[in-house]
Amino acid sequence: MAILKMSHQKSQQIFEAAQSLMPGGVNSPARAFGSVGGTPLVIDRGEGAYIYDVDGNRLIDYIQSWGPMILGHKHPSVVASVEAALTKGFSFGAPTEGENELAELIIAAVKSVEKVRLVNSGTEATMSAIRLARGFTGRDVIVKFAGNYHGHVDSLLVAAGSSAATLAVPNSPGVTAGTSQDTLILTYNDSEGVRQAFEQHGSRIAGVIFEPVVGNMGCVIPDREFLQTLRDCTTASGAVLIFDEVMTGFRVAYGGAQQLWEITPDLTTLGKIVGGGMPIGAYGGRADIMDHVLPAGKVFQAGTLSGNPIACAAGSATLRELRDNSPYEYLETLGDKLTSGLQQAASAAGQNCCIQRVGSMMTLFFNPGPVRCWEDAAESDTEKFGRYFWGLINNGIYMPCSQYEALFISAAHTEEDIQATIDAARSTLASL
Ligand SMILES: *Cc1c(COP(=O)(O)O)cnc(C)c1O
C-alpha cells in the first residue's frame, strides 16, 4: 500500500463515502488507482498545468483529464466561449449554428474528413463508425489490435487496452461470444499478420480500427510498413480503414496522426480534445461513406444531446486556439526535454527503462523495450511502476495511474514544470 507523505485525509473521506454511492467509488475505472494501490486524490479544481486536490495539495498534472485539456485547465478563451454559450441555454435537441462551427473546424483540420457527425463520447464515435463500416460494406468482421482501446463498445472490448488491460479483464463479463466472434484480434505492428488475415478473411472484413499512435497500452508507435499494409489491404479488399484518433486527434498534430504519418483513412473517430473538456465525440470521413448515416442514408445513429451547444462552444474555442496559436512546436520542445531528462534519471538510477513518445504523449516503461505491441508492453514491471507513481505524487507530480496509459503535456506546462518533474523523477527512480 502506498505511503503518502502529504495530507490526504479529505480525499480519503470523500472517496470512502463514494464507495457506497458508485461502484468502486468512481464513474470510470481508470481513475480508481486500481493498479497502483491506495486511494485516489479527489480533485477540487484545475488551473493551467496544475490541479488542486480537496486537501489543498497542488500537483503538476500530466493526466489532463486523460487528454482533452491540451490547453491546460480553464484556458481563458475556452472559459469565455462556454460562458457566452451558457447564457443562451444548455440544450435544444435542434440544429444550432455552433454545430456548424465545430464541424467546419474539424473538416478543415483533419484532411480525410469531408463530413462529420457529432456524438457524446469517444465510445459512441467508435461504436457508430464500426456500425457504419458494416452498413456500408454489407460485411460483418471488424479487425482490431490487442492492447488498443476503443471505448467500452461490446464488440471492441476484446483484448482491449487502457483500464481493461490494467485490470486484466480483456473480455468483460456481459460481452457475449456472439458479439465478439465478429471481431478479429491481430498483433500491433505485425504487417504479415494483417496480410494473412486479409488473405483468409478479406471478403468478410468490413473494417479495420486501430490507434495510429497507441496511448492505451502505454505509448506505442506504428511502423511505416504496418501503416502502409493496413491502407493497402483495406483498399484492395474494399474494407473501411478507421483511424481511432480519439486520443491522437489535435494531440500529436493539429491534423492528427494521419497528418503526421501521411496516410489517409476512410473514417476517423475523434473525442477528448475535440470537446475541450466537455463530453463529446465525433466520427467523420469520406462523404460517400458518411452519407450512409441516417437521415441521409439508412445506418441508424442518433443522440438526444449530440452537438450539445456548450460542448460545441468548448470544442470550437479549443480548436481555434490550437489553430491560431499553434502549441505543437512548444509541446515538442517540452516533450523532448522531459524524455531526455527522464532517460538520464533512469540510467543514473540503474533502471532498465524505455521511454516512447510522439509529441506531447509519452510513456516511461519499466521494460527495456522497445515496446511494439501488447505482448511487449505486458512484460513491464507494473509493481515498480506503482512505486514510481506514488513517489512522484509525493513530489507533487500527478502521472497516469497505470503503466498502460500515456502521459500528456499541455501548452500550459512551463520549462520549470518539466524540470521540477525531472528532479522529482530522479530522486524517485533512485529510491525504487
Ligand atoms: C479515450 C478513448 C476512447 C473512448 O473515449 P470515451 O470518451 O472515454 O468513451 C476511444 N478510443 C481511444 C483511442 C481513446 O483513447
The ligand as an ORCA input file, in Angstrom:
! r2SCAN-3c Opt
* xyz 0 1
  C     -10.461      7.514    -24.694
  C     -10.519      6.697    -25.921
  C     -11.730      6.176    -26.405
  C     -13.009      6.264    -25.632
  O     -13.468      7.563    -25.458
  P     -14.515      7.865    -24.257
  O     -14.832      9.325    -24.443
  O     -13.799      7.544    -22.998
  O     -15.695      6.996    -24.480
  C     -11.726      5.535    -27.626
  N     -10.595      5.392    -28.329
  C      -9.405      5.872    -27.893
  C      -8.190      5.703    -28.736
  C      -9.333      6.520    -26.667
  O      -8.152      6.956    -26.227
*
